[in-house]
Amino acid sequence: MRDFVRETAESLPNSRQDASGEWTQVAGLRIRFAHAGSGPALVLVHGLLGYSFSWRQVIPTFAGQFEVFAPDLPGAGLSDNDVSLDCRLSSAAKRLLGFLDALSIRSCDLVGSSYGGTTALMLAALAPSRVRRLVLVSPANPWSKIGRIRLALLRNRIAAATFPGIARPMRTFHDYFLRRMWGDPRRITPEIYRGYSAPLGRRGILEHAVKIVRRWWDDMRELQVILPQISQVPILLVWGSKDRTVDPASVEPLRTYFRSAQVAIIEGAGHLPYEECPEEFNRIVLEFLQSGPTSAVPTGK
């Protein structure tokens, strides 16, 4: 099992694989990010246990019209993972806002996946003038009924303390995690498996994820409170029809909070439609960004 941890850690994607790798610093934490293209700023926010690798298939297309930034949020990917990192959703949003500040991004379009989508929503509430439009890909939300048993188990102190050490070296855990993300697991290639498994070998990554899960419902309640504050933000909600991580039916109560909400369901895709159906995902997102109104001054950086 030790060999698996070492092999996956050594196989972390480099800049040749997932667009240019650059670094910045926020609140004393080094943050790695992919960066490509020119034009208005477009920021891609990965989900829980994801990182900038998640966006490698869409960055080249988006970079044709935007200046694209895809950070590894603190606690994920190659970025710093301080043991004292605050795991609250509002703190994650503040760190993302700090990332925008560090790169002098005055306003941007935000594309957020899963927990990254929820983080983008919170950032829009904290700094509405910085967000032009939101594209949320199956964002974690209070109305999803999937995974509640797993969430409850990790709220147990003993389970939370022992889970990272058990799961980190287990191929079966990594395989289970990925297969649940895909609508058709046969689409998972060796490159995808290595890419997503590699950061999980870093000590602290799973621990931070568990800390996030343990306060999940507190964050979801806070999210529900702030949603009316950002009702004017133009939003596109994208879901895979076979999502087994965040309930596709939860799109309906979520969309009611927004005055201008569009919904796109990608048939056959799972939780990560930009992985399984990148061409369709790119088309849907670009059509929205090219035609939709904005809620912030449309400057680039």
C-alpha angles and dihedrals in degrees: 000000000000089000090055092053091049094045094050093045090052091050097061107141115261130210093274090062106045109023125281117331114221134166138222135166130240123181091340094311122117111228123196118208141176113236130187143147134018137257131060113004118263117185121198116204118197126214134246110310090005128105140180090300086075091071100047094110096051103037095080092053095044090046089065089072107015142042098248126208121184112178129194095230115227108279093032140079113347098332123109118284110197113193089228094053110143107243099198117121091234090054091051088052091050091052089051089050088050088054090055090049093049091055095040093242103164096183135355149168110256125213111188130180124208108312087006089059090052089049089052090053091052092048090052089055093048095046111013094170090063096059123074099174138351128223109187120190110204092320119203107256143167094257100059111107096189119107099012093133092053090048091051092050093054091051086069108098096222094047091046092050096048101037100079094051092048097042100042098076097032117108089193091060093049090048092049092048093052097042090056090054095057128073087208110026090194086078091066107108127197088254091055092047093050093043097053096037096050100075091046087070090064111097110243099030096093091037091058091047091052091051089054092050093049092063094036099122093045088056093045090053090050090049092054090052094053099043095088088057092065100038091122095060112107106240140188117199114201123190136172111233090227097047108149096177105055116025111250088212089065089073090081100061090039095053092054090072092065130072093208111032126154123192128206123184116197108209117231095008125120131209095314107047091166086064099045101033106020096158094052091043092051092049094050094046096045092049089054095045093047097048107026126096121248132229098205136051104285098234122136112224 
